[in-house]
Amino acid sequence: MINDKYYNRRYVISGIAVGIVLIYIIKLFFVQIIDQSTKEQAESNALVHQTIYPSRGLIYDRNGELLVFNQPIYDVTIVLREMGADFDTLAFCNVLGIDREAFDTRIAEISNKRKNRGFSRHTPQVFMSQLNKVDIAPLQESLYRFPGVALRKRTLRDYTYKAAAHALGSVGEVSQRDIEADDYYQSGDYAGRDGIEKTYESQLRGIKGEEILMRDSKGRIQGRYKEGEEDVPAQAGTDLHLTIDIQLQLIAEQLLSGKIGSVVAIEPATGEILTMASSPTWNPQLLVGKIRSENYSKLSQDKTKPLYNRATQAMYSPGSTFKVVQSLVCLQEGGISPATKYPCSGPQSTPIKCTHHHGSPVSLEEAIEQSCNPYFWCAFRDMLQKDGYSSDNEPFRKRYQLWRDDMQQFGFGKRFADSDLAEQSSGSIPSVAYYDHFYGKTGWKAITIRSLSIGQGEILVTPLQLANEAAIIANGGYYITPHLNRSDSMKSHKHTTSIDAKYFPLVQNGMERVMTHGTGRWYQIDSISSCGKTGTVQNPHGKDHAIFIGFAPKENPQIAVAVVVENAGFGATWAAPVASLLMEKYLTGEIKRTGLFNRIKDAVLNEDVTEW
């Protein structure tokens, strides 16, 4: 037996050697079988994953006319890590038609992590965007010369008509906030920024696909990986069919030309918006592609605010158009009855004077026809004072709250929360707390807020709300939420007022008398019974606003309209004819009163309005 103290160490050394071999085997197994990162890294050097962008959904009007479609464009993308030190920058610039300074500037912009927070040298970055086929043809032929450079096909919006810009909205580049909020988006992507394009972005945008390409050791594309077996096709966005009648929209925009104002027309039975025009407006093509940024800046600096959707965002005192709703609420709450009459002394009336002389005393229908201010002041007063006053003013304040609640049932003082109209103002029906703040709980009475009786004072409404008011009266007490997407039935969104149905015929008759004997009598449509109410609204900043609401036919109404023309004067002179011509066009398919149409269309009431 060998007596060597080192003899047994051979087992230790052998064990260490075996252990090292086992560690390497386990590591290789983990790397090759368990951990795919090495494989993925190797594949990333040989494969190019390109996003396939889907075509955006098309947009049609209610009659199937194509409004918005797509045109192909291309982005030039670069992966800085792959471009290499020997990248032929001069040749690349020549192919794209730019100089070296422009190249360096753009590379600096891309690499600025403060401005481009999604920057990575390993991922594609947009170098140039929105190029057409002619622009990219030279690059396409010599793409193999520029490692790290690729072309990405996209689409841009195009328009059949130069109309309905506010309703349709526009598409623009996403912000960093959009990217962080939705992992669908990457830097350089596009999304709806306003209007229908924004509201239905998730449906219109579609689903992205992916194409996998192979490249050689020099980075040149060699073809599709596995003959495209692992490619994922893009899915086009969903098409939308709008409630808008584009032919009616075109007429509305022509009639508003040279004016500041808006038109909203609704189909009463469905709440479908037939036209929504705001003036001034712009050609939607101006906010497409490379010219978007420059044109948006010009539009936003225009002092007449063409980007502002007056149809849904502008707020006005409703003036005399409010009297028809005032009638219904006062009837419902017992301030007046159908037989109630009040005296009128014309311009000598107090505390609110009438604008003209007419018969006295007047009934409700006559008061609507003649737009008698004293009648509606008396009705409002008697409704609020029905339970009298007390030392704490509580009976009066409760009656006012009741009046306000009824008014809000007509859609006033709040946004249509269940509508697809993204840009809306709520308007204002002042609260009890509002007046308590200014006058104290016992310091205000009916006489304090008398201007509300005739639609002035602190009441503010939008043209959309006015059109909805006309639809409610046409329907006899209910409305369907106004909306633009005809593909989505909103009939379950029915809102019924608390006004007894028996009172609506009285108001409808009064509105019919406006069109036969009152301020709207010059604009009655031949063989069609229409109902309306004009309004001339005081404007502290200039000339009065002209307002009109109405619907037709009186029996089985098909269209309800609201028109506002700012700084125009009398509602009967400017707003009423616009509404009448639109009703004629929609109900008969043509406008026979061409002289009236041309007079309104050609009138320029505001010299500052620019035709964009």
C-alpha positions in Angstrom: 0.0 0.0 0.0 1.4 3.3 -1.0 1.7 5.7 1.9 1.4 9.0 0.1 -0.5 11.8 1.7 -1.2 13.3 -1.8 -2.5 10.0 -3.2 -6.1 10.6 -2.1 -6.1 14.1 -3.6 -6.6 12.7 -7.0 -10.2 12.0 -6.2 -10.7 15.6 -5.1 -9.1 16.9 -8.4 -11.2 14.5 -10.5 -14.3 15.6 -8.7 -13.5 19.3 -9.4 -12.9 18.5 -13.1 -16.2 16.6 -13.3 -18.0 19.4 -11.5 -16.7 22.0 -14.0 -17.8 19.8 -16.9 -21.2 19.5 -15.4 -21.5 23.2 -14.9 -20.6 23.8 -18.6 -23.1 21.2 -19.7 -25.9 22.7 -17.5 -25.0 26.2 -18.7 -25.1 25.1 -22.4 -28.4 23.4 -21.8 -29.8 26.5 -20.2 -28.6 28.8 -22.9 -29.6 26.6 -25.8 -32.8 25.0 -24.5 -34.2 27.1 -21.6 -33.0 30.6 -22.3 -34.0 31.8 -25.8 -32.3 35.2 -25.5 -29.1 34.0 -27.3 -31.2 32.6 -30.1 -33.3 35.7 -30.3 -30.1 37.9 -30.4 -28.7 35.7 -33.2 -32.0 35.9 -35.1 -32.2 39.6 -34.5 -29.0 40.0 -36.5 -30.5 38.0 -39.4 -34.2 39.0 -39.2 -36.0 42.3 -39.6 -39.4 42.6 -38.0 -41.4 45.3 -39.8 -44.8 46.6 -38.7 -47.5 46.4 -41.3 -49.9 49.3 -40.7 -53.6 48.6 -41.4 -55.7 50.8 -43.6 -57.9 53.1 -41.6 -61.6 52.5 -41.7 -63.6 54.5 -44.4 -66.2 57.0 -43.5 -69.5 57.3 -45.3 -72.5 59.6 -45.0 -76.1 58.4 -44.2 -76.8 57.8 -47.9 -73.6 55.7 -48.5 -71.6 58.5 -50.1 -67.9 58.1 -49.4 -66.6 61.0 -47.3 -63.1 59.9 -46.1 -60.8 57.4 -47.7 -57.0 56.6 -47.7 -54.0 57.3 -49.9 -50.7 55.5 -49.6 -47.6 57.2 -48.2 -44.2 56.0 -47.0 -42.0 56.7 -44.0 -38.2 56.3 -44.2 -37.0 54.6 -41.0 -33.4 54.1 -39.7 -31.8 51.9 -37.1 -28.7 53.9 -36.0 -26.9 50.8 -34.6 -27.0 49.1 -38.0 -26.0 52.1 -40.1 -22.3 51.7 -39.2 -19.3 54.0 -39.5 -19.0 53.5 -43.3 -22.6 54.6 -44.0 -22.6 56.6 -47.2 -24.3 59.7 -45.8 -23.7 61.9 -48.9 -25.3 59.3 -51.3 -28.2 58.8 -48.9 -28.8 62.6 -48.8 -28.6 62.8 -52.6 -31.2 60.1 -53.0 -33.6 61.8 -50.6 -32.9 65.3 -52.0 -31.7 66.8 -48.8 -28.4 68.3 -47.7 -25.9 67.2 -45.0 -27.0 69.9 -42.6 -30.7 68.6 -42.8 -29.4 65.0 -42.2 -27.4 66.0 -39.2 -30.2 68.1 -37.7 -32.7 65.2 -38.1 -30.3 62.7 -36.5 -29.8 65.1 -33.6 -33.6 65.4 -33.2 -34.0 61.6 -33.2 -31.2 61.1 -30.7 -32.5 63.6 -28.3 -34.1 61.5 -25.5 -35.7 64.5 -24.0 -37.7 65.2 -27.2 -37.9 61.6 -28.4 -38.5 59.7 -25.2 -38.9 56.4 -27.1 -35.4 56.6 -28.7 -33.2 53.5 -29.0 -30.3 52.9 -31.3 -31.6 49.4 -31.7 -35.1 50.1 -32.9 -36.4 51.8 -36.1 -36.8 55.6 -35.8 -38.7 57.7 -38.3 -36.2 59.8 -40.3 -38.6 61.2 -42.9 -42.4 60.7 -43.1 -45.3 61.0 -45.4 -43.5 60.7 -48.7 -45.4 59.7 -51.8 -44.4 57.1 -54.5 -42.5 59.7 -56.5 -40.5 60.8 -53.5 -39.4 57.3 -52.5 -38.8 55.9 -56.0 -35.0 56.7 -56.1 -34.5 55.3 -52.6 -36.4 52.1 -53.4 -34.0 51.4 -56.2 -30.9 51.8 -54.1 -32.1 50.7 -50.7 -29.5 47.8 -50.6 -26.7 50.4 -50.4 -27.9 51.8 -47.0 -27.8 49.3 -44.1 -30.3 50.1 -41.3 -32.6 52.1 -43.7 -36.1 50.8 -44.5 -39.3 52.0 -46.0 -42.6 51.6 -44.1 -45.9 51.9 -46.0 -48.6 53.9 -44.3 -51.9 55.6 -45.4 -53.1 59.2 -45.1 -56.6 60.5 -45.1 -58.2 61.9 -48.2 -61.6 63.6 -48.6 -64.3 63.5 -51.3 -65.7 66.9 -50.2 -64.2 70.0 -48.7 -66.8 69.9 -46.0 -67.8 68.7 -42.5 -64.3 69.3 -41.1 -65.6 69.8 -37.5 -67.7 66.7 -37.6 -65.1 64.4 -39.2 -62.1 65.7 -37.3 -58.5 65.0 -38.3 -55.6 62.5 -37.8 -52.2 63.5 -36.5 -49.1 62.1 -34.9 -49.4 60.6 -31.5 -47.9 62.3 -28.4 -45.7 60.7 -25.8 -48.8 60.7 -23.5 -50.7 58.7 -26.1 -47.9 56.1 -26.3 -47.8 55.7 -22.5 -51.6 55.4 -22.3 -52.0 52.8 -25.0 -49.3 50.2 -26.0 -50.8 50.0 -29.5 -48.9 53.2 -30.4 -45.2 53.7 -31.1 -43.3 56.9 -31.9 -44.4 58.2 -35.3 -47.8 56.6 -35.3 -51.0 58.5 -36.1 -54.3 58.7 -34.4 -57.6 60.7 -34.5 -57.1 64.1 -32.8 -60.6 65.4 -32.8 -64.2 64.8 -34.2 -65.3 61.4 -35.2 -61.7 60.4 -36.0 -61.0 60.7 -32.3 -64.2 59.3 -30.8 -64.0 56.1 -32.9 -60.2 55.9 -33.0 -60.1 52.3 -31.6 -62.5 51.1 -34.3 -61.1 53.1 -37.2 -57.4 52.3 -36.6 -57.5 48.6 -37.2 -55.0 46.0 -36.0 -51.3 46.1 -36.9 -49.6 43.2 -38.6 -45.9 42.2 -38.9 -43.7 41.1 -41.7 -40.4 39.2 -41.0 -37.6 39.6 -43.5 -34.2 38.0 -43.8 -30.9 39.9 -44.3 -27.4 38.9 -44.9 -24.2 39.7 -43.0 -24.0 43.1 -44.7 -27.6 43.9 -43.6 -29.1 43.6 -47.1 -32.7 42.3 -47.3 -32.7 38.8 -48.9 -36.4 38.0 -48.8 -39.2 36.9 -46.5 -38.4 34.6 -43.6 -39.9 31.1 -44.0 -41.7 32.4 -47.1 -43.9 34.5 -44.9 -45.3 31.6 -42.8 -44.8 33.6 -39.6 -46.0 36.9 -40.9 -49.1 38.4 -39.3 -51.4 40.3 -41.7 -52.8 43.7 -40.7 -56.5 44.0 -40.2 -58.2 47.1 -41.7 -60.2 49.4 -39.4 -64.0 49.3 -39.3 -65.9 51.5 -41.7 -68.2 54.1 -40.2 -71.6 55.2 -41.6 -72.4 58.6 -40.3 -75.8 60.2 -39.7 -74.7 63.3 -41.7 -76.4 64.0 -45.0 -73.4 65.4 -47.0 -75.6 67.2 -49.5 -77.4 69.0 -46.7 -74.1 69.7 -45.1 -72.8 71.4 -48.3 -75.9 73.6 -48.4 -75.5 74.6 -44.8 -71.9 75.6 -45.2 -72.7 77.6 -48.3 -75.4 79.5 -46.5 -73.0 80.3 -43.6 -70.2 81.5 -46.0 -69.0 85.0 -45.0 -70.7 84.7 -41.6 -69.8 83.5 -38.1 -72.2 81.0 -36.7 -73.5 77.5 -36.9 -76.3 75.1 -37.9 -77.4 71.8 -36.3 -80.1 69.7 -37.8 -81.5 66.6 -36.2 -83.9 63.8 -37.2 -86.3 64.0 -34.2 -87.4 60.4 -34.1 -83.8 59.0 -34.0 -81.5 61.8 -32.6 -79.4 61.4 -35.8 -77.5 64.6 -36.6 -78.3 65.4 -40.3 -75.9 68.4 -40.5 -73.5 70.1 -38.1 -71.9 73.1 -39.6 -69.7 75.7 -38.0 -68.5 78.8 -39.7 -65.8 79.7 -40.4 -64.5 76.3 -41.3 -61.7 74.8 -43.4 -60.9 72.3 -46.0 -60.1 69.1 -44.1 -57.3 68.3 -46.6 -55.4 71.2 -45.0 -54.7 69.0 -41.9 -53.3 66.0 -43.7 -49.7 65.0 -44.2 -46.6 67.2 -44.1 -48.6 70.4 -44.4 -50.7 69.7 -41.2 -48.4 71.4 -38.7 -48.0 74.6 -40.7 -51.7 74.9 -41.5 -52.8 74.0 -38.0 -50.7 76.9 -36.7 -52.3 79.3 -39.2 -55.8 78.1 -38.4 -55.2 78.4 -34.6 -53.9 82.0 -35.1 -57.0 83.1 -37.1 -58.9 85.6 -34.9 -62.3 84.2 -36.1 -61.3 80.8 -34.6 -62.1 78.3 -37.4 -61.0 75.4 -35.3 -63.6 76.2 -32.7 -66.7 74.1 -33.2 -69.4 76.7 -32.6 -72.2 74.1 -33.2 -71.3 72.2 -30.0 -69.0 74.5 -28.0 -70.2 78.1 -28.4 -72.6 79.3 -25.8 -75.2 82.0 -26.2 -78.3 83.4 -24.5 -81.2 81.6 -26.3 -83.4 84.7 -26.3 -86.9 84.2 -27.6 -86.3 80.7 -28.7 -86.3 79.8 -25.0 -90.0 81.0 -24.7 -91.4 77.8 -26.1 -89.7 75.8 -23.3 -90.7 78.4 -20.8 -94.3 77.9 -21.8 -94.2 74.1 -21.3 -92.5 74.4 -17.8 -94.9 77.1 -16.6 -97.9 75.0 -17.8 -96.6 71.9 -16.1 -95.8 73.6 -12.8 -99.1 75.4 -12.6 -97.9 79.0 -13.2 -100.4 79.3 -16.1 -103.1 77.2 -17.8 -104.0 76.9 -21.5 -106.6 79.6 -21.0 -104.3 82.1 -19.2 -104.1 85.6 -20.7 -101.9 88.6 -19.8 -102.1 92.2 -20.8 -99.4 93.8 -22.8 -98.7 97.6 -23.2 -96.1 97.2 -25.9 -92.9 99.2 -25.4 -94.5 100.9 -22.3 -94.7 97.5 -20.5 -92.8 97.1 -17.2 -90.6 95.6 -15.8 -89.9 94.0 -19.1 -91.1 95.9 -22.2 -92.5 94.3 -25.4 -90.6 95.1 -28.6 -93.7 96.1 -30.5 -97.5 96.7 -30.3 -100.0 93.9 -30.7 -103.4 92.9 -29.4 -104.0 92.7 -25.6 -104.6 90.6 -23.6 -102.7 87.7 -25.3 -103.1 84.0 -25.0 -100.2 81.5 -24.9 -100.4 80.7 -28.6 -100.6 84.4 -29.5 -97.7 85.2 -27.1 -95.5 82.6 -28.9 -96.6 84.0 -32.3 -95.9 87.7 -31.3 -93.0 86.8 -29.0 -94.6 88.9 -26.3 -92.0 89.5 -23.5 -94.5 90.6 -20.8 -96.5 87.4 -21.2 -93.5 85.2 -20.5 -92.4 87.4 -17.6 -95.8 87.1 -16.0 -95.9 83.4 -16.5 -92.5 82.9 -15.1 -93.3 85.1 -12.1 -96.5 83.4 -11.3 -94.9 80.0 -11.5 -92.1 80.9 -9.1 -94.5 82.7 -6.7 -97.1 80.1 -6.7 -96.4 79.0 -3.1 -95.6 82.6 -2.0 -92.6 83.9 -0.1 -91.6 83.5 3.6 -89.0 85.0 5.9 -86.5 82.3 4.8 -87.5 82.5 1.1 -87.7 78.7 1.1 -90.9 78.3 -0.9 -89.6 80.5 -3.7 -86.2 78.8 -3.8 -87.9 75.4 -4.0 -90.0 76.6 -6.9 -86.9 77.8 -8.7 -85.2 74.5 -8.1 -88.2 72.8 -9.6 -88.1 75.1 -12.7 -84.3 74.4 -13.1 -84.8 70.6 -12.8 -87.5 70.8 -15.6 -85.2 72.8 -17.8 -82.3 70.4 -17.4 -84.6 67.6 -18.6 -84.6 69.4 -22.0 -80.8 68.9 -22.2 -79.9 72.4 -21.0 -77.1 73.1 -18.6 -75.2 69.9 -19.1 -73.4 67.9 -21.8 -74.9 65.0 -23.6 -72.8 62.5 -21.7 -73.9 59.5 -23.7 -73.3 61.1 -27.1 -70.3 60.5 -29.4 -69.7 64.2 -29.8 -66.4 64.7 -28.0 -66.2 68.5 -28.0 -69.2 69.9 -26.1 -69.9 72.7 -23.8 -72.5 72.3 -21.1 -74.1 75.7 -21.2 -75.7 77.0 -18.0 -79.0 77.0 -16.1 -78.0 78.9 -13.0 -78.4 77.0 -9.7 -80.0 78.1 -6.4 -76.5 78.2 -4.9 -75.4 80.5 -7.7 -78.0 83.2 -6.8 -77.6 82.5 -3.0 -73.9 83.4 -3.4 -74.6 86.8 -5.0 -77.8 87.8 -3.2 -78.0 85.7 0.0 -80.7 83.1 0.5 -83.4 85.8 1.2 -82.1 88.5 -1.2 -83.4 87.3 -4.5 -86.9 86.9 -5.9 -88.7 86.6 -9.2 -88.1 90.2 -10.1 -84.4 89.7 -9.4 -84.0 87.1 -12.1 -86.7 88.4 -14.5 -84.3 88.3 -17.5 -84.5 84.4 -17.4 -88.1 84.6 -18.4 -87.2 85.6 -21.9 -84.0 83.6 -22.3 -81.5 86.3 -21.3 -79.5 86.9 -18.2 -77.3 84.0 -17.0 -78.8 81.3 -19.2 -76.4 79.9 -21.8 -77.1 77.2 -24.4 -75.3 75.7 -27.3 -76.7 75.4 -30.9 -76.7 71.6 -30.4 -78.9 72.0 -27.3 -81.2 74.4 -29.2 -81.6 71.8 -32.0 -82.4 69.2 -29.4 -85.0 71.5 -27.9 -86.7 71.7 -31.3 -86.6 67.9 -31.6 -88.2 67.5 -28.1 -91.1 69.7 -29.1 -91.5 68.0 -32.4 -91.6 64.6 -30.6 -94.0 65.8 -28.0 -91.8 65.4 -25.0 -88.8 63.2 -25.5 -85.4 63.0 -27.3 -82.9 60.5 -28.4 -79.3 61.5 -27.6 -77.9 63.5 -30.6 -75.2 61.5 -32.2 -73.2 61.1 -35.5 -72.6 57.3 -35.8 -75.5 55.7 -37.7 -73.9 52.3 -37.3 -74.7 52.4 -33.6 -78.5 52.7 -32.9 -79.1 55.1 -30.0 -82.8 54.4 -29.6 -82.2 52.9 -26.2 -80.9 56.4 -25.2 -84.4 57.9 -24.9 -84.9 60.7 -22.5 -88.4 61.8 -21.6 -89.3 65.1 -20.0 -91.7 65.4 -17.1 -94.0 67.7 -19.1 -97.5 66.3 -19.7 -98.0 65.4 -23.4 -101.2 67.4 -23.5 -99.3 70.7 -23.4 -97.1 70.2 -26.4 -99.8 70.7 -29.1 -100.4 74.2 -27.7 -96.7 75.1 -28.1 -96.6 73.5 -31.5 -99.6 75.5 -32.6 -97.9 78.7 -31.4 -94.8 77.8 -33.4 -96.8 77.1 -36.5 -98.4 80.6 -36.1 -94.9 82.1 -36.1 -94.4 80.6 -39.6 -97.8 81.6 -40.9 -98.5 85.0 -39.2 -95.4 85.9 -37.1 -91.8 86.7 -37.7 -91.2 83.6 -39.8 -94.1 84.1 -42.3 -91.8 85.1 -45.2 -90.1 81.7 -45.1 -92.9 79.3 -45.0 -92.2 76.3 -47.3 -94.7 75.7 -50.1 -97.1 72.9 -49.2 -95.2 72.0 -46.0 -96.4 73.0 -42.6 -93.5 74.1 -40.5 -93.1 75.3 -36.9 -90.5 77.8 -35.7 -89.4 80.5 -33.3 -87.1 83.3 -34.0 -84.8 85.0 -31.6 -82.8 88.2 -31.5 -80.3 87.9 -28.7 -78.6 90.8 -27.0 -74.8 90.8 -27.4 -72.8 93.0 -25.0 -69.8 92.8 -27.4 -71.5 94.0 -30.6 -74.5 93.6 -32.8 -77.3 91.2 -31.8 -77.1 87.5 -32.6 -79.7 86.1 -34.9 -81.2 82.7 -33.7 -83.9 80.4 -35.0 -85.2 77.0 -34.0 -87.9 75.0 -35.9 -89.1 71.7 -37.3 -91.1 70.3 -40.2 -93.5 69.0 -41.2 -95.7 69.8 -38.2 -97.2 66.3 -38.4 -94.7 63.5 -38.4 -91.6 65.8 -38.2 -88.6 64.7 -40.2 -86.1 67.5 -39.4 -85.5 69.8 -36.4 -83.1 72.7 -37.0 -81.2 75.4 -34.9 -79.4 78.3 -36.6 -77.1 80.9 -35.0 -75.6 83.8 -37.0 -73.4 86.0 -34.8 -73.6 89.8 -35.0 -76.3 89.6 -37.7 -79.2 91.4 -36.1 -82.7 90.0 -36.4 -83.3 86.2 -36.2 -86.1 86.6 -38.8 -83.7 88.3 -41.3 -80.8 85.8 -41.2 -81.3 82.7 -39.1 -84.9 81.9 -40.1 -84.2 81.8 -43.9 -81.1 79.5 -43.4 -83.3 77.0 -41.5 -86.1 77.2 -43.9 -83.9 76.6 -46.9 -82.3 73.6 -45.2 -85.7 72.1 -44.4 -86.8 72.6 -48.0 -83.7 70.9 -49.3 -84.0 67.9 -46.9 -87.8 67.4 -47.3 -88.1 68.0 -51.1 -84.6 67.2 -52.4 -84.2 70.6 -54.0 -84.3 74.3 -53.3 -86.8 76.1 -55.5 -86.4 79.5 -53.8 -83.1 80.2 -55.6 -83.4 84.0 -55.2 -83.5 83.6 -51.4 -80.8 81.0 -51.4 -78.4 83.2 -53.4 -79.2 86.3 -51.2 -78.3 84.4 -48.0 -75.3 82.6 -49.6 -73.7 85.6 -51.1 -74.2 87.9 -48.1 -70.9 88.7 -46.2 -71.7 89.7 -42.7 -68.2 89.5 -41.3 -65.3 90.7 -43.4 -62.8 88.9 -41.2 -64.0 85.4 -42.2 -61.3 83.7 -44.3 -62.2 80.9 -46.7 -59.8 78.2 -45.7 
